[in-house]
């Protein structure tokens, strides 16, 4: 089945690309998928000024400069939770859930005060360091 015919994406195909964007941010998008996305002319599809596929998604959805922080903060929070329960996090499901939450009315994703943004950055940095160790 063509993914864009899936009811989830049929009316909002940009959601599919946002999910791929999220997977790329968390480091879970395979190289072959990245190459496919680089070769799709999303600029033409969505009529954007941006050319790079990630920039197109950011422009179409009017994503803030801190969206990657919101994504990574949620990713690491879920990883901590799943590690406590000896389970694994599914990156594909995570990306779908993030998109669903992001488009909920009154969501708190990617909404920051100076303090909460600094805390999120520190949390991400700490978890990235733990992964490297």
DRENLOKE-568364 format. One line per 2 residues: number of its first residue (from 1); their letters; for each residue x, y, z of C-alpha. Coordinates in Angstrom, 3 decimals. Layout:
NUM	A	X/Y/Z | ...
REM end
This chain:
1	XX	0.000/0.000/0.000 | 1.193/3.495/-0.847
3	XX	1.889/5.209/2.475 | 0.302/8.423/1.271
5	XX	-2.966/6.526/0.767 | -2.944/5.515/4.438
7	XX	-5.798/7.390/6.172 | -3.240/8.881/8.575
9	XX	-1.433/10.678/5.768 | -3.982/11.007/2.967
11	XX	-5.237/14.462/3.996 | -2.022/15.564/5.709
13	XX	0.949/14.015/3.881 | 3.337/16.333/5.666
15	XX	2.755/14.233/8.814 | 4.639/11.367/7.163
17	XX	7.587/13.650/6.503 | 7.393/15.099/10.014
19	XX	7.609/11.561/11.403 | 10.716/10.942/9.290
21	XX	12.111/14.283/10.470 | 11.616/13.173/14.086
23	XX	13.304/9.834/13.425 | 16.226/11.691/11.863
25	XX	16.537/13.997/14.894 | 16.676/11.012/17.279
27	XX	19.192/9.229/15.046 | 16.854/6.402/14.078
29	XX	16.238/7.137/10.394 | 18.215/4.674/8.254
31	XX	20.651/6.121/5.713 | 18.733/4.649/2.786
33	XX	15.570/6.477/3.909 | 17.518/9.711/4.247
35	XX	18.760/9.309/0.674 | 15.216/8.721/-0.572
37	XX	14.021/11.872/1.198 | 16.907/13.887/-0.230
39	XX	15.873/12.813/-3.725 | 12.186/13.725/-3.386
41	XX	11.501/17.243/-4.577 | 9.531/18.255/-1.493
43	XX	10.079/21.897/-2.370 | 7.927/21.359/-5.452
45	XX	5.396/19.156/-3.633 | 4.756/21.690/-0.857
47	XX	5.627/24.893/-2.722 | 8.254/26.107/-0.274
49	XX	11.263/28.383/-0.471 | 13.269/25.739/1.386
51	XX	15.007/23.048/-0.650 | 16.432/20.543/1.870
53	XX	13.778/18.026/2.960 | 14.150/18.867/6.658
55	XX	13.954/22.593/5.953 | 10.811/21.989/3.869
57	XX	9.136/20.205/6.792 | 10.159/23.029/9.132
59	XX	8.760/25.654/6.744 | 5.483/23.872/5.983
61	XX	4.730/23.195/9.644 | 6.164/26.506/10.894
63	XX	8.365/24.617/13.337 | 10.260/26.649/15.876
65	XX	14.049/26.710/16.189 | 13.660/24.670/19.395
67	XX	11.665/21.777/17.899 | 14.690/19.463/18.010
69	XX	15.013/20.105/21.731 | 11.353/19.189/22.237
71	XX	11.815/16.005/20.221 | 14.997/14.948/21.998
73	XX	13.636/15.757/25.435 | 10.599/13.535/24.850
75	XX	12.771/10.802/23.304 | 15.106/10.652/26.283
77	XX	12.244/10.827/28.787 | 10.653/7.823/27.113
79	XX	13.976/5.994/26.968 | 14.454/6.510/30.701
81	XX	10.940/5.194/31.369 | 11.321/2.170/29.112
83	XX	14.727/1.357/30.617 | 13.156/1.367/34.091
85	XX	10.612/-1.180/32.864 | 13.172/-3.225/30.899
87	XX	11.379/-2.544/27.639 | 12.427/-1.012/24.337
89	XX	11.139/2.155/22.731 | 9.944/1.837/19.144
91	XX	11.254/4.863/17.187 | 8.480/4.644/14.590
93	XX	5.763/4.602/17.228 | 7.535/7.378/19.118
95	XX	7.524/9.578/16.016 | 3.816/8.933/15.411
97	XX	2.959/9.637/19.034 | 5.016/12.832/18.989
99	XX	3.203/14.068/15.866 | -0.168/13.275/17.432
101	XX	0.739/15.097/20.644 | 2.271/18.023/18.785
103	XX	-0.956/18.720/16.911 | -3.237/18.366/19.933
105	XX	-4.853/21.592/20.994 | -3.086/23.157/23.987
107	XX	-0.107/20.817/23.841 | 2.931/21.812/25.884
109	XX	5.536/20.392/23.525 | 8.028/22.983/22.342
111	XX	6.757/25.651/24.703 | 9.489/26.953/26.940
113	XX	10.459/29.404/29.578 | 14.134/30.267/29.876
115	XX	14.361/27.890/32.817 | 12.566/24.928/31.238
117	XX	14.568/25.307/28.011 | 17.833/25.278/29.969
119	XX	16.637/22.217/31.926 | 15.681/20.396/28.729
121	XX	19.057/21.132/27.141 | 20.872/19.867/30.249
123	XX	18.707/16.723/30.351 | 19.429/16.001/26.679
125	XX	23.143/16.617/27.099 | 23.279/14.317/30.137
127	XX	21.493/11.511/28.301 | 23.596/11.908/25.163
129	XX	26.715/11.623/27.339 | 25.318/8.451/28.935
131	XX	24.742/6.931/25.491 | 28.335/7.663/24.482
133	X	29.738/6.049/27.620
REM end
